[in-house]
Each structure stands twice: as structure tokens, then as C-alpha cells.
Amino acid sequence: MSDATGVIHDIGYQRYTGPRLGRRQVFGALYGHGLRTVFGLGRSAKAKIFPWLVVAVVTVVAAGLTAVRSQLGQVVLTYAQFADAMSWLVIFFVAVAAPELVSRDLRSGVLPLYFSRPLPRGDYALAKLAALMTALWLLLGGPQLVMFLGAAFTTSRGMRGVWDELLDLLPGLLYAGLWAVVFASIGLLVASLTGKRAFAAGGIVAVFLMTTPVVGVLSIMPSRTVNELAFLASPSSLVSGVGTWALGDLLTQGQEGGIPIGGFGPVYAVVAVLLVAACVSLLLLRYRKVAAR
């Protein structure tokens, strides 16, 4: 019997000779995919129902406010106040969107595939975070743009009126960005702790809503200092406190002084920055451990 000999067959495989994209392109692809995921783009019709329902609600509210203003000539809500008024919808939007961004990947076990490429571990988390922040900013900023266009086309003061509206709009968009940064940082961190979307969504809602009673208890304590610092206990009231300090009349117009934070406005701003920094740091640490498995 003759010795068996091995034969190498050429079945047509060739080395890839095209351009190899770098870290920036990988990050951009993750960011773009994450943004599409939040709004259900490229997914089933079922995945589009909730995000676009929320978009429709906030847009209809903005259109209604614009119509009332054009008929009565009275501002019902300023741009900044609109963000405050829609904050409860933002909570539920985050509770649905954040698990879709990260919990699905944890549950399906695809993270080793992501990290097998030249992708720094932190880039994955930061791309998802940036996508969620952008989505939340668009959710609040888009309706504000509708309000601005309505006011600009109905103003009786010409370009001067349009310019004044723009000066009111810009702080409102910045304030919407603050909501987006704080809520996205907290929501994505909570969602990254579990691969089960239902648990992640429940945890996010609990963090935002269960802290509200704490604010209520602290705000009725006999100490005035405690009352004015009470709003630090909840993410929603924390953001509102920063807005009250930074925006002043743009947020308290037509209201009785806004949130009573006294002279602690800078404290609220510092706490907000520290909260975001802590959430982002913990998020990066979380994915450093996940990638090491």
C-alpha cells in the first residue's frame, strides 16, 4: 500500500487587499448603528412602535403649544420648560432604548466578537453612550425646533423677533443636552449590568422614579438647608435644579420661582458633573471586565 499523500486544493480564497478602516470608522459605525437601533430603524415594525410613538407625542405637544401661541400671542411653555415637561416621557424612552443598545449584546454573547477586532474596550461603551445621548437630545430638541419655526413665522417684529426667538431657543437646546447627558449616562450604566432587557428596563425606571419620594421627604424637613439640597436626591430634580440656576427666567417664566434651591445652584452643577463622570467611569469599568472574560 502506497503512502497517503496530501493535496492542497485551490478553492479560490484570496487575501483581502482593500482599504482597512481604523478606529475612527469602527467607532462611527457603532455610533450610527446604535442611533438607528434606538429609533428602530432597520428593524422590525414592532421595534419602531414605541420610539416613534414617543416622538409623535412630543411633536404633537410642541405643535399644539405653537398653535396656541399663534392664536393667543402668549407663550405657554418656554423652550427650556418644554424639556422639563417632557422629562417623564424621556425616562420611559431611556428604559426601552438603553437595554436595546447593550443588554441584547450581553445576552447574545456577541461582545467577544466585537473585542476580537482592533476596537478598544471603552470605544464600544462610549459609542453606545453617544448614540443614546444624541437620540435623547433629538427627542427633546426636535420639538423645540418646531416651536421655534412656528414662532419665527408668526412673529410681528420681523427679523428682530426671529433673532430674539433664536436667543431663547439656544439655551433650551443646551438644557435638552443636559437632560440627555445625565439620563443617558445613568440609563446605559444600569442597562449594562444585566443581559435581560425586562430587568434592565425595570431597574432604570426604579432609579429615576423611586428617588422622587426621597426628594419629597427631604423637602419637608424643618431645616431650610436640607430643603434646598433635597433635589439632589433625584436625577430629574437635579437637572431641574441646574436649569433653575443656569437659565433663570427662561425656566421659571410663568412659574413661582422654579425649584427652591436657594444659593446652592453651583452645588447642583458640580453634583451633576460628578454624577455623569461617575456613571461613565463605572460604565467603562464594567466593559473592561466583560471584555476580559
C-alpha positions in Angstrom: 0.0 0.0 0.0 1.4 3.4 -1.0 1.7 6.2 1.5 -1.2 8.6 1.5 -0.3 12.0 0.1 -1.9 15.3 1.0 -3.2 17.5 -1.7 -3.8 21.2 -1.3 -6.7 22.4 -3.5 -7.1 26.0 -4.6 -10.7 26.8 -4.0 -10.5 30.4 -4.8 -9.9 32.1 -1.4 -7.9 35.3 -1.7 -6.4 37.7 0.8 -8.3 41.0 1.3 -6.4 43.7 -0.4 -8.8 46.6 0.0 -8.6 49.5 2.5 -8.6 48.6 6.2 -10.7 51.1 8.2 -9.3 52.3 11.5 -10.6 53.0 15.0 -12.5 56.2 14.0 -14.5 54.3 11.3 -15.3 51.5 13.7 -16.5 53.9 16.4 -18.6 55.8 13.8 -20.2 52.5 12.6 -21.1 51.5 16.2 -22.4 55.0 16.9 -24.5 55.1 13.7 -25.9 51.5 14.3 -26.7 52.5 17.9 -28.6 55.6 16.8 -30.6 53.6 14.3 -31.3 50.9 16.9 -32.8 53.5 19.4 -35.4 54.5 16.8 -35.9 51.0 15.5 -34.5 51.8 12.0 -33.5 48.7 10.1 -35.5 46.5 12.5 -39.0 45.1 12.6 -42.1 47.2 12.7 -42.7 46.1 16.3 -39.4 47.7 17.3 -40.4 51.0 15.8 -43.7 51.4 17.6 -42.6 52.7 21.0 -39.8 55.1 20.0 -41.8 56.7 17.2 -44.9 56.9 19.4 -42.9 58.9 21.9 -41.6 61.1 19.0 -45.1 61.6 17.8 -46.4 62.6 21.3 -43.7 65.2 21.9 -44.0 66.6 18.4 -47.8 66.9 18.7 -47.4 68.7 22.1 -44.9 71.1 20.5 -47.3 71.7 17.6 -50.2 72.3 20.0 -48.1 74.8 22.0 -47.2 76.6 18.8 -50.8 76.8 17.7 -51.9 78.2 21.0 -49.2 80.8 20.9 -50.0 81.9 17.4 -53.7 82.3 18.3 -53.4 83.9 21.7 -50.0 85.6 21.3 -49.0 84.1 24.7 -46.1 81.7 25.5 -47.5 78.7 27.3 -44.1 77.0 27.8 -40.6 78.3 27.0 -38.2 76.1 25.2 -36.5 75.1 28.4 -39.8 74.5 30.2 -40.7 72.1 27.4 -37.8 69.8 28.3 -38.9 69.8 31.9 -42.5 69.0 30.9 -41.5 66.0 28.8 -39.0 64.6 31.3 -41.4 61.8 32.3 -41.5 60.6 28.7 -37.7 60.7 28.5 -37.5 58.3 31.5 -39.5 55.6 29.7 -37.8 56.2 26.4 -34.4 55.6 28.1 -35.9 52.5 29.8 -36.7 51.0 26.4 -33.7 52.3 24.4 -30.8 51.6 26.7 -31.5 47.8 27.1 -31.8 47.6 23.3 -28.4 49.1 22.9 -26.4 47.0 25.4 -28.5 44.3 27.1 -29.1 42.4 23.8 -25.4 42.2 23.1 -24.7 40.9 26.6 -27.5 38.3 26.4 -26.5 37.0 22.9 -22.8 36.8 23.8 -21.5 38.8 20.8 -19.2 41.0 22.8 -16.1 38.7 22.2 -16.7 39.2 18.5 -16.6 43.0 18.9 -13.5 42.9 21.0 -11.7 40.4 18.8 -11.2 43.4 16.4 -8.9 46.3 16.9 -11.6 48.0 19.0 -10.6 49.4 22.4 -12.9 48.2 25.1 -14.0 51.7 26.0 -14.9 52.6 22.5 -17.8 50.2 22.4 -19.4 51.7 25.6 -18.7 55.3 24.5 -20.2 54.8 21.1 -23.4 53.3 22.6 -23.5 56.2 25.1 -23.0 58.8 22.4 -25.8 57.2 20.4 -28.2 57.3 23.3 -27.3 60.9 24.2 -27.9 62.0 20.6 -31.2 60.3 20.5 -32.4 61.9 23.7 -31.2 65.3 22.5 -33.1 64.9 19.2 -36.2 63.8 21.1 -36.3 67.0 23.1 -34.6 69.3 20.7 -36.6 68.4 17.6 -40.0 69.6 19.1 -38.2 72.8 20.3 -37.2 73.4 16.7 -40.9 73.0 15.7 -41.9 75.6 18.3 -39.1 77.9 17.0 -40.3 77.7 13.4 -43.8 78.4 14.4 -42.8 81.4 16.4 -40.5 82.7 13.7 -43.1 82.6 11.0 -45.8 84.2 13.1 -43.8 87.0 14.8 -44.9 90.5 14.1 -41.4 92.0 14.8 -39.7 90.8 11.7 -36.1 89.7 11.9 -35.7 91.2 15.3 -38.4 88.8 16.6 -36.7 85.8 14.9 -33.4 86.8 16.5 -35.0 87.0 19.9 -36.6 83.6 19.4 -33.2 82.1 18.4 -31.7 83.5 21.6 -34.4 81.8 23.6 -34.0 78.5 21.6 -30.3 78.0 22.1 -30.4 77.8 25.9 -33.3 75.4 25.5 -31.3 73.2 23.3 -28.4 73.3 25.7 -30.7 72.4 28.5 -32.1 69.5 26.5 -28.5 68.4 26.1 -28.1 68.4 29.9 -31.1 66.1 30.2 -29.7 63.8 27.5 -26.3 63.5 29.1 -27.5 62.8 32.6 -30.3 60.4 31.7 -28.2 58.5 29.1 -25.3 58.1 31.5 -27.5 56.7 34.2 -29.7 54.6 31.9 -26.9 52.9 30.0 -24.9 52.1 33.2 -28.0 50.4 34.7 -28.7 48.5 31.4 -25.1 47.3 31.2 -25.5 45.3 34.4 -27.8 42.7 33.0 -28.5 40.9 29.8 -32.2 40.7 30.4 -34.0 43.7 28.9 -37.0 43.5 31.2 -34.8 43.6 34.3 -32.7 46.5 32.8 -35.8 48.5 31.9 -37.3 48.0 35.4 -34.0 49.0 37.0 -33.8 52.2 35.0 -37.4 53.2 35.9 -36.8 52.4 39.5 -33.6 54.6 39.7 -35.5 57.6 38.3 -38.9 57.2 39.9 -38.1 55.7 43.3 -35.7 58.6 44.2 -38.6 61.1 43.8 -40.2 60.2 47.2 -36.8 60.8 48.8 -36.9 64.4 47.5 -40.4 64.8 48.9 -39.4 63.7 52.3 -36.3 65.9 52.5 -38.1 68.9 51.1 -40.5 69.0 54.1 -37.8 68.7 56.8 -37.6 71.6 59.3 -34.1 72.6 58.0 -34.1 75.1 55.2 -30.7 74.0 54.0 -31.9 70.4 53.8 -35.0 71.6 51.9 -32.8 73.4 49.3 -30.5 70.5 48.9 -33.2 67.9 48.8 -33.5 68.0 45.0 -30.0 66.5 44.7 -31.5 63.1 45.6 -33.3 62.6 42.2 -31.7 62.8 38.8 -34.8 64.6 37.4 -34.9 67.3 40.1 -31.1 67.5 40.0 -31.2 68.5 36.3 -34.1 70.9 37.0 -32.0 72.5 39.8 -29.1 73.1 37.5 -31.5 74.6 35.0 -33.1 76.9 37.6 -29.6 78.2 38.5 -28.2 78.5 35.0 -31.3 79.6 33.0 -33.2 81.7 35.5 -36.2 83.4 33.9 -36.1 81.1 30.8 -37.1 78.2 33.1 -39.1 80.0 35.7 -41.2 82.2 33.5 -44.8 82.0 34.5 -43.9 79.9 37.5 -43.4 80.7 41.1 -39.6 80.8 41.3 -39.0 77.3 39.9 -37.2 74.7 42.2 -36.3 76.4 45.5 -32.5 75.7 45.6 -31.5 78.9 47.3 -27.9 79.8 46.7 -26.9 76.2 46.0 -27.0 76.4 42.3 -23.2 75.8 41.8 -23.5 72.8 44.1 -26.2 71.3 41.8 -24.0 71.9 38.8 -21.0 70.3 40.4 -23.0 67.3 41.5 -24.4 66.8 38.0 -20.9 66.8 36.5 -19.7 64.4 39.2 -22.7 62.1 38.6 -22.1 61.9 34.9 -18.4 61.4 35.4 -19.0 58.6 37.9 -21.6 56.8 35.6 -19.2 57.0 32.6 -16.3 55.7 34.6 -18.3 52.8 36.0 -19.6 52.0 32.5 -16.1 51.8 31.2 -15.0 49.7 34.1 -18.0 47.4 33.5 -17.0 46.7 29.9 -13.3 46.3 30.8 -14.4 43.3 33.0 -16.8 42.0 30.4 -14.2 42.0 27.7 -11.7 40.2 30.0 -13.9 37.1 30.2 
